């Protein structure tokens, strides 16, 4: 799949299965990025490129580093899932990641992780 096909697959999956938690979704026509604003006010950016690389970024608030990121852009992190890795909330730690760079696998995992964090924060 090309990066554009992956973005379209992510857009279609989110629009079809997760529209109840989405306030706004936009697939950029010129850049390889999908922007989603959830009902919880979390902003999500999904990027793919044609080199098999991806980034899933969720921003929880305007506070510095109040975000999480899954990606495979660099191969420097000492995790078993390398090059796939997860930058935890606050970006203070990097741990292994279940992501594969495939929308059908990754989008449900990403949204579940976001839900876990937002529920934890609201308690």
Secondary structure as UniProt FT lines:
FT   HELIX           3..17
FT   TURN            19..21
FT   STRAND          22..27
FT   STRAND          33..38
FT   TURN            39..40
FT   STRAND          43..48
FT   TURN            50..51
FT   STRAND          54..59
FT   TURN            64..65
FT   STRAND          67..71
FT   TURN            80..83
FT   STRAND          85..87
FT   TURN            89..90
FT   STRAND          94..96
FT   HELIX           103..122
//
